[in-house]
Amino acid sequence: RLRPPTTDHKRKRKTMMMTNHFLRTNAAKLLTRHHLPGHRNIPPVLSSHSSSPFLLRDAHPSTTRRAMATGTRGARGHGWLRKYRAGLGGRHLQGQWHFRNVNELDEINDQVFSMNESLSKEDNIPTEAYLDLSVAGDAPRRVVIELASAALPKTTENFRLLCQEKGEDGGYDSTLVYKIEKTVGLCLGDVVSDDGSSGRCHPKFGTYTSPYSFEDEGFLVSHTGPGIVSMMSPGVHRNDSRFLITTKSAAQLDGRFVAFGRVKEGMDVINDIDTGVFTKRGRPTVEIKVVGCGIP
């Protein structure tokens, strides 16, 4: 059985209504710092939604940006609707990579790899490497990788030296493709445990403070499509031996993983593994092994 509101309840409700009315009528003064000593005057902020008490023209700029979603993360709030009305697509098309010019990035990638022409023959710096992949014990098939040796000498040399290591020296020979991300590519290169949980760079590039990894050399090559070979670093400046070969465009990896090569021959081998091998939570159900690797 409900009791009628007492005098205390009526008094509290009246006090709350008066407080809300005060906040609505004095929101501009509360949200600005004009009256505080020692602060410079803040120019008024124009707003197309001035009907809201928290979006008045004299409100603090940071408060208005948050409410209008016009800051660095403008796709939230009303920002996406304004962009949609401007013809920039719906919310699902307003991501960070939607307006990426792939053709321009491909031209930049070609320029980066064309820098290999400036290498002299006296330096004897290889610009290619190969991997022989065997699926479930079948005959191996070769994948030839073009390296950006001139633009990224440290990263590419680490890859070449690991390709040339044989036996128990800790190279790519006899390692496995431990994961296949259907929306990204093939993950391989774990020379320690063969499951992607660890890795180790060539001892030439290990330092006293970081004996198993080296720093990011540069993000010059973009992941614009299939066949890009990129380091798989678990963090900033933590490149080791793990790498991936993309099977699709992976714009989310730009600026995070250092891409240093691209598949020159044998992309059909990568596509056959990507589409023909059944995976369970990304792990291939058959053994995909690097039975040979080196410099052609």
Secondary structure, DSSP 8 states (H G I E B T S, - for coil): ------HHHHHHHHHHHHHHHHHHHTHHHHH--TTSTT---------TTTTSTTS-TTS-HHHHHHHHT-STTTTSTTHHHHHHHTTS--GGG-STTTT--HHHHHHHHHHHHHGGGGS-TTT----EEEEEEEETT---EEEEEEE-TTT-HHHHHHHHHHHH--GGGSSSTT-BEEEEETTTEEEE--SSSSSSS-----TTT--SS-TT-B------B---STTEEEE--SSTT-B-S-EEEESS--GGGTTTS-EEEEEEE-HHHHHHHHHHS-EETTEESS-EEEEEEE--
